[in-house]
């Protein structure tokens, strides 16, 4: 089990520093089948849901449950960084929407196409 820490700046004129910690529960023996992803709910304003472990083959439109809440994956991003002449994975991110919001967006997009 690992612990991830982020420093978040709050306020415009006075900078306050707040440390937010998220627990990552990927065991070493599970790393072959389960990978850590940074999860962000993209409904304005974007909200970080922490680092969660999911299978490596997630795709857009799939449903995931985080802390009892159902979310639908809107985007999967894999970032790489060039180190010593090789590209190495640096971050895996899931952009999610609540399932209800995802369905409303699909309905509104369909209405827009047919108008």
N, C-alpha and C positions, 0 to 999 in steps of 0.2 A: 504494500500500500504506500502510495506517495502523497505528498502534499504540494499543491501548486499555489503560489502566491502572486498577486498582482498589486501594483500600486495604482490607485485611481485618483486623478486630480478632480476636485470639485470646486465650483465657483469660478467667477471670471476675474474679479479684482484681487481677492485674497485666495491664495492657493493653499488648500488644506489637503493633507495626504491621508488617505485611508487605505489600510491593507485589507484585502478581501481574500479569504482562503477557501479553496475547494478541495475536497478529498477525492483522490483518484483511486479506484479500487480494482485495478487490473493486476492480477497476480502474474508472476513470471511464467508459470506453467500455462496460463491462458493467453499469453501474448500472441501465439500463432493464430488463434482463431478470433480474438477480440482485441480491438485497437482503441486507444484514447482519441476522442474528438473534442474540440472546443465547440460548444453548442451555443448559438445565439438566436434568440427569438427576434425576428426582423420587423415585427409590427412596431410602428413608430410609437415611442422612441425605442431603439434597439435595446434589448436586455440580455445580459449574459446569463446563461443557465448553468455555467460551470463546465468542467471537463467530465465527460461521460464516456464509458466504454461500450462500444458497439461492434458488430461484425464488420470486416473490411469491405464487404460488397454492398453497402447501402447505396440506394439510388433515389433520385427525385421522385416524389409522389408516395414514397413508403411512409408508413405510420410508425412512430416510436412513442413510448410512454416514459415520461420523466416525472418522478415524484407524484404519480397518480394522474397526471394531466396528459391527454393525448395530443400529439403534435404531428404534423405532416412535413416531411423534408421538402424544402423549396430549392436548396442548392447544396452540393457537396464540393468542397474546395480542398485540393491538395497543393500545398506550397512547397517549393524546393529552393535550396540555397546552394550557391556554388562555393565549395570549400576544397582547396587543394586540387583544383582541376576536375572535381567530380561534383555532380549534383546530388545532394543528400536531402531527404525529407526533413522539412522544418516545422510544418504545421498541417493538421487536418482539421477542417472546420465544417460544421453543419449549420446551415441557415434554415430555421424552422418557423412555421406558423402554427397557431392553434388550429385544430382540425376544422372547427366551425368557420374561422376566418378564411382558411384555404378554400372551403366550399363556396363561401360567399364570393371570393375573388374569381373563382371559375365561372360562377353564374353571371357575374357582372361582365367578364370578358366575353362570354357567349352573347349576352345582350348587345354589347358594343359591336360585335362582328355582324350581327343580324339587323342592325339598325341602319 
